[in-house]
């Protein structure tokens, strides 16, 4: 049992998966913020074009 526990503590394969998950989460937050900002700008542009056409 002691050997199994020490192997569990020495195993670092799960740490890599967690690091990749954190990187993916950070990238998705950055992409979401960028898309949200672009969406707001495009909405204002389309509103301006719509009012100009009327």
N, CA, C and O atoms as a DFTB+ gen file, in Angstrom:
216 C
 N C O
     1  1       0.822      -1.188       0.000
     2  2       0.000       0.000       0.000
     3  2       0.875       1.263       0.000
     4  3       0.564       2.249      -0.668
     5  1       1.960       1.209       0.755
     6  2       2.856       2.354       0.840
     7  2       3.513       2.620      -0.517
     8  3       3.694       3.773      -0.909
     9  1       3.871       1.534      -1.238
    10  2       4.469       1.684      -2.555
    11  2       3.471       2.295      -3.544
    12  3       3.841       3.130      -4.369
    13  1       2.232       1.883      -3.459
    14  2       1.194       2.412      -4.337
    15  2       0.992       3.909      -4.087
    16  3       0.863       4.689      -5.030
    17  1       0.966       4.294      -2.833
    18  2       0.785       5.707      -2.477
    19  2       1.975       6.545      -2.933
    20  3       1.796       7.660      -3.424
    21  1       3.198       6.013      -2.773
    22  2       4.373       6.776      -3.205
    23  2       4.422       6.898      -4.724
    24  3       4.855       7.929      -5.239
    25  1       3.984       5.862      -5.459
    26  2       3.915       5.971      -6.917
    27  2       2.860       6.984      -7.341
    28  3       3.051       7.715      -8.313
    29  1       1.749       7.027      -6.612
    30  2       0.695       8.001      -6.904
    31  2       1.209       9.426      -6.727
    32  3       0.906      10.295      -7.546
    33  1       1.971       9.677      -5.683
    34  2       2.506      11.013      -5.439
    35  2       3.589      11.378      -6.452
    36  3       3.742      12.551      -6.793
    37  1       4.333      10.402      -6.932
    38  2       5.402      10.673      -7.895
    39  2       4.878      10.836      -9.318
    40  3       5.563      11.423     -10.156
    41  1       3.682      10.332      -9.610
    42  2       3.124      10.405     -10.960
    43  2       2.734      11.848     -11.271
    44  3       1.989      12.469     -10.514
    45  1       3.242      12.385     -12.394
    46  2       2.957      13.763     -12.750
    47  2       2.219      13.882     -14.079
    48  3       2.154      14.970     -14.651
    49  1       1.673      12.803     -14.570
    50  2       0.976      12.853     -15.856
    51  2      -0.311      13.660     -15.762
    52  3      -0.711      14.287     -16.742
    53  1      -0.959      13.659     -14.623
    54  2      -2.175      14.441     -14.459
    55  2      -1.905      15.930     -14.386
    56  3      -2.755      16.737     -14.761
    57  1      -0.729      16.300     -13.906
    58  2      -0.379      17.719     -13.802
    59  2      -0.315      18.363     -15.177
    60  3      -0.700      19.521     -15.335
    61  1       0.163      17.633     -16.166
    62  2       0.242      18.170     -17.518
    63  2      -1.156      18.422     -18.075
    64  3      -1.389      19.446     -18.718
    65  1      -2.073      17.516     -17.840
    66  2      -3.440      17.687     -18.321
    67  2      -4.094      18.902     -17.674
    68  3      -4.818      19.646     -18.335
    69  1      -3.843      19.099     -16.404
    70  2      -4.410      20.258     -15.708
    71  2      -3.817      21.552     -16.254
    72  3      -4.528      22.546     -16.398
    73  1      -2.523      21.547     -16.557
    74  2      -1.893      22.740     -17.115
    75  2      -2.485      23.070     -18.483
    76  3      -2.753      24.234     -18.780
    77  1      -2.687      22.054     -19.312
    78  2      -3.305      22.283     -20.617
    79  2      -4.734      22.800     -20.464
    80  3      -5.174      23.644     -21.245
    81  1      -5.438      22.317     -19.495
    82  2      -6.807      22.787     -19.244
    83  2      -6.789      24.256     -18.828
    84  3      -7.632      25.030     -19.280
    85  1      -5.861      24.646     -17.991
    86  2      -5.767      26.048     -17.565
    87  2      -5.391      26.957     -18.731
    88  3      -5.903      28.072     -18.836
    89  1      -4.506      26.495     -19.603
    90  2      -4.133      27.285     -20.778
    91  2      -5.334      27.448     -21.700
    92  3      -5.587      28.544     -22.202
    93  1      -6.079      26.361     -21.929
    94  2      -7.263      26.422     -22.789
    95  2      -8.321      27.347     -22.198
    96  3      -8.988      28.075     -22.933
    97  1      -8.475      27.326     -20.890
    98  2      -9.440      28.207     -20.230
    99  2      -9.037      29.664     -20.397
   100  3      -9.883      30.511     -20.683
   101  1      -7.763      29.963     -20.224
   102  2      -7.283      31.334     -20.396
   103  2      -7.471      31.829     -21.818
   104  3      -7.888      32.966     -22.038
   105  1      -7.160      30.970     -22.785
   106  2      -7.353      31.354     -24.183
   107  2      -8.822      31.581     -24.515
   108  3      -9.160      32.510     -25.249
   109  1      -9.689      30.741     -23.979
   110  2     -11.118      30.917     -24.269
   111  2     -11.650      32.217     -23.666
   112  3     -12.520      32.855     -24.257
   113  1     -11.150      32.610     -22.521
   114  2     -11.582      33.878     -21.918
   115  2     -11.114      35.053     -22.772
   116  3     -11.863      36.009     -22.974
   117  1      -9.878      34.989     -23.277
   118  2      -9.363      36.057     -24.133
   119  2     -10.170      36.133     -25.426
   120  3     -10.530      37.225     -25.865
   121  1     -10.457      34.989     -26.035
   122  2     -11.237      34.963     -27.274
   123  2     -12.644      35.492     -27.029
   124  3     -13.171      36.244     -27.849
   125  1     -13.252      35.115     -25.929
   126  2     -14.601      35.591     -25.603
   127  2     -14.614      37.105     -25.432
   128  3     -15.531      37.769     -25.917
   129  1     -13.626      37.656     -24.760
   130  2     -13.558      39.109     -24.569
   131  2     -13.367      39.822     -25.903
   132  3     -13.981      40.862     -26.142
   133  1     -12.522      39.274     -26.773
   134  2     -12.285      39.896     -28.074
   135  2     -13.539      39.862     -28.939
   136  3     -13.881      40.861     -29.572
   137  1     -14.216      38.740     -28.971
   138  2     -15.436      38.615     -29.777
   139  2     -16.529      39.528     -29.236
   140  3     -17.289      40.112     -30.008
   141  1     -16.610      39.650     -27.936
   142  2     -17.609      40.532     -27.335
   143  2     -17.335      41.988     -27.717
   144  3     -18.263      42.730     -28.040
   145  1     -16.082      42.392     -27.680
   146  2     -15.733      43.764     -28.060
   147  2     -15.990      44.033     -29.528
   148  3     -16.501      45.095     -29.882
   149  1     -15.643      43.084     -30.391
   150  2     -15.891      43.240     -31.822
   151  2     -17.391      43.269     -32.099
   152  3     -17.851      44.030     -32.951
   153  1     -18.147      42.454     -31.391
   154  2     -19.602      42.426     -31.580
   155  2     -20.250      43.753     -31.239
   156  3     -21.157      44.205     -31.938
   157  1     -19.793      44.371     -30.180
   158  2     -20.340      45.670     -29.789
   159  2     -20.028      46.728     -30.844
   160  3     -20.880      47.548     -31.187
   161  1     -18.808      46.699     -31.348
   162  2     -18.409      47.659     -32.385
   163  2     -19.205      47.447     -33.667
   164  3     -19.666      48.407     -34.284
   165  1     -19.365      46.177     -34.067
   166  2     -20.128      45.884     -35.281
   167  2     -21.599      46.271     -35.126
   168  3     -22.219      46.743     -36.079
   169  1     -22.144      46.080     -33.966
   170  2     -23.533      46.458     -33.724
   171  2     -23.711      47.959     -33.904
   172  3     -24.684      48.396     -34.518
   173  1     -22.793      48.746     -33.381
   174  2     -22.872      50.198     -33.535
   175  2     -22.724      50.600     -35.002
   176  3     -23.409      51.509     -35.471
   177  1     -21.830      49.922     -35.726
   178  2     -21.630      50.221     -37.140
   179  2     -22.887      49.904     -37.945
   180  3     -23.323      50.716     -38.761
   181  1     -23.469      48.729     -37.719
   182  2     -24.666      48.347     -38.466
   183  2     -25.848      49.251     -38.121
   184  3     -26.672      49.540     -38.989
   185  1     -25.943      49.698     -36.884
   186  2     -26.997      50.633     -36.510
   187  2     -26.823      51.950     -37.240
   188  3     -27.802      52.539     -37.699
   189  1     -25.590      52.417     -37.354
   190  2     -25.297      53.657     -38.059
   191  2     -25.627      53.526     -39.539
   192  3     -26.221      54.433     -40.122
   193  1     -25.250      52.412     -40.154
   194  2     -25.544      52.187     -41.560
   195  2     -27.052      52.086     -41.780
   196  3     -27.569      52.612     -42.765
   197  1     -27.745      51.432     -40.892
   198  2     -29.199      51.273     -40.996
   199  2     -29.891      52.629     -40.919
   200  3     -30.803      52.909     -41.697
   201  1     -29.465      53.458     -39.996
   202  2     -30.112      54.769     -39.878
   203  2     -29.755      55.673     -41.071
   204  3     -30.546      56.542     -41.438
   205  1     -28.599      55.482     -41.664
   206  2     -28.208      56.269     -42.847
   207  2     -29.024      55.868     -44.072
   208  3     -29.316      56.708     -44.923
   209  1     -29.388      54.612     -44.165
   210  2     -30.146      54.128     -45.328
   211  2     -31.606      54.536     -45.281
   212  3     -32.264      54.581     -46.321
   213  1     -32.120      54.829     -44.118
   214  2     -33.541      55.182     -43.987
   215  2     -33.810      56.564     -44.382
   216  3     -34.956      57.009     -44.328
